[in-house]
């Protein structure tokens, strides 16, 4: 019985509030977008390499192995760009929601932290540097306090 209570309590503390979920999704989609942009650059680089090789070995034949490689790269880039467009639309919606939540915070330090992280998409190291704090202070102290403040605001509104 005691063990079950402990497990339930741990699970309850791991749950995110609706607002925290918005922030989490914003960061997650930001990371996905950055990864897709890197992937597009990778495919563009491959296409450039393939084009260079194709031009160097092209003997005038209408069909060549490298030409299909270039087409494959272009198709892959197009596919990623379509997915990227969907992610961008989601991110814009989430950032608008996050921004409206953050605007209600009356502690400038918390507001700045949340804007840097969830609206601007900065890493924790960049956020800490922007605020002039250490990484540890920013992540382990300031961020939990900012989230607690938001949870308190959310509870007051409900």
Helices and strands as residue ranges (DSSP letters): H 2-14, H 18-57, H 65-103, H 108-114, I 115-119, H 124-131, H 135-136, I 137-142, H 143-157
